[in-house]
Amino acid sequence: MRISIFGLGYVGTVSAGCFAQDGHEVIGVDPVSAKVDLINAGKSPIIEAEIEEIIGAAVRSGRLSATSDQDQAIRETELSFVCVGTPSQVNGNLDLTYIRRVCELIGEALKNKPTRHTIVIRSTILPGTMRQLVIPVLEKHSGKKAGVDFGVCNNPEFLREGSAVSDFNSPPKTVIGELDCESGNMLASLYAKLDAPLIKTEIEVAEMIKYVDNCWHALKIGFANEIGNVCKSFSIDAHAVMKAFCQDKKLNISSAYLMPGFAFGGSCLPKDLRALTYKARMRDLELPIMNSILASNELQIAKGLRLIMEPGHKRIGVLGFSFKEGTDDLRESPMIEVIERLIGKGHDVRIFDKNVNLAKLVGANRDFILNRVPHISRLMAPSIGEVLEHAQTVVIGNKDPDFVDVPKQLRDGQRLVDFVRIGNQRSGNGTYDGICW
């Protein structure tokens, strides 16, 4: 394929060299003549393992060159990557000056090009930037229609300094946000040889993924450091603790617990988090990440309550109120907190959970419901149907499989608030609200 790469900084240089090494014809584009001259001399404008040798070989073979002429680059290629910087402004927002300028230049160059061209944004940009800035600027300056006259994709990179060439050739995943299938398929063909998941998705999802990755990596580092500080205060080897922690690929280093939904509860997570952070306070340790977890959980409970109460319905039905499906454990169930707050605000509530049957409860769970929340036991209905008959707003509080068909059973005028994504709906039609979707 004939590829042009706008921006010969870190990402652009690595991408240019690696695509050329794969056999594509690549033109690097940069307004800084020193970078252009270095590439054309077979040298790298950045310091990175392996890239100098790759660029040298690609230039000698004739597969890689560089220019400051964007018109030439667009004219002589069929696909363009935008790899310019998106630095922070003083207030933390992104500075999109370079993105805007390069889109203006590409748009002008597209104006007189008779064949279809595809533009791929590889720079890290916030969700909405493609539709609110990139596409309008390209359309304005080219006089053409995105998705029809030219293609547009978002293709975030996952390159780490020091191992960028290895990361390019063995990425954790390849993400393509496509405006149109033709462009997405063309871009996907570039990565066909890679042994990595290929994710083709909406443009906004692709824009967001890089931010989720980097925030998660930052959180992991911060969490590990806080654990290290706690361990040191106990004279415990923190590396031994975290090595054991990382051996658990089922729950700890996995996708477990990483789907958005309602607040956590149960007999373990809140109690153990409180105990460890209390002990840390006694030792004068500051743990801002761990201390914020329960506060964040409380905000999710408050958000769920607002979703239920917003329309002003007084008759509320709750399906599932143990802290998760398949258990009768009500201790620190966030749904109990929601129900109590609804009652306190004068709502007429009916609740159902097949696993919470007062006649069958024993031990701690029976004591909890009889002594701590006896008023809730009087609201328990014998069936899903009775709750649906009563409620103006129906709330699904855990992922019991019996609730899968509830969305289809709603009457006209009834509203569903979903805390677990029981189906695959998204909020927006006035009768369905998912807490995070």
Secondary structure, 3 states (H helix, E strand, C coil): CEEEEECCCHHHHHHHHHHHHCCCEEEEECCCHHHHHHHHCCCCCCCCCCHHHHHHHHHHHCCEEEECCHHHHHHCCCEEEECCCCCECCCCCECCHHHHHHHHHHHHHHCCCCCCCEEEECCCCCCCHHHHHHHHHHHHHHCCCECCCEEEEECCCCCCCCCHHHHHHCCCCEEEEECCHHHHHHHHHHCCCCCCCEEEECHHHHHHHHHHHHHHHHHHHHHHHHHHHHHHHCCCCHHHHHHHHHCCCCCCCCCCCCCCCCCCCCCCHHHHHHHHHHHHHHCCCCCHHHHHHHHHHHHHHHHHHHHHHCCCCCEEEEECCCCCCCCCCCCCCHHHHHHHHHHHCCCEEEEECCCCCCCCCCHHHHHHHHHHCHHHHCCECCCHHHHHHHCCEEEECCCCHHHCCHHHHCCCCCEEEECCCCCCCCCCCCCEEECCC
